[in-house]
Amino acid sequence: MRAVDENTLCPAATGPVGETVILLDLTDPLSPAQHAQLMTWLEKEIDDAPQGTQFTLGVVSDDPTLWGATDPLCKPQTAASANNLTQNARIIDERYQQKFLQPLREKLTLMVRSSGAKRSPIMESLQALVSDTPGFITSEVPRRIVMVTDLLQHSDALSFYRGGDWESFRKSPAFQRIGATLVDAEIRIYQVPRPTEGVKDPDVLEDFWTRYFEVQGAHLPRVTRLGDL
């Protein structure tokens, strides 16, 4: 086995080979079907990630003290990739399960719950997550952002409930606060369907987020809806 950092399980010689941040925006409870779908998708994100990928998690909250990233954890070698002649597959699997997969699952289970927040500062929470994730802003390895959200930004910077859209945001002072932290990042969105009463035009959601990520140089978002009907 290649040497890894004891705390993060990241490759000691090179550091992470990729970075994935997962932002959870769950103001209201998920239905049982939505919860099951979400956990299946998130586990697939973990399974599909290359060995050495660093994971951090964050939440959208109206309490800024809750913003930021969990301690980073890299995906170690799995038993499936072990060399039966030179490696002990059982020991490799135990490390993978006990030091990586189980702790990550426990964090996800704890964080995939409704916050009951009255505001949803998605942009602010996302920037806090990537800024607090070691190496994410400056790293040249592949970077991936996974968002679980209804996309209904609601903060002082922009609120869809107050009729905000891309043009109003672009003309506002808040637009000047957009950084260049997401250049070339892949964006994967698992959209939680929510009632959009109070939102004048629901179509502005897709337009806004497409432009938001485009301005920051990220890839166009890939969106999957977590339906339950």
Secondary structure, DSSP 4 states (H G I P E B T S, - for coil): ---B-TTT--BTTT--SEEEEEEE--SSPPPHHHHHHHHHHHHHHHHHSPTTEEEEEEE--SSGGG-S-PPPEE----GGG--TTTS-HHHHHHHIIIIIIHHHHHHHHHHSS----S-B-HHHHHHHHHHHSTTTTT--S-EEEEEEE----BSSS-BGGGT--HHHHHTSGGGGG--S--TT-EEEEEE-----TT-S-TTHHHHHHHHHHHHTTPPPPEEEE----
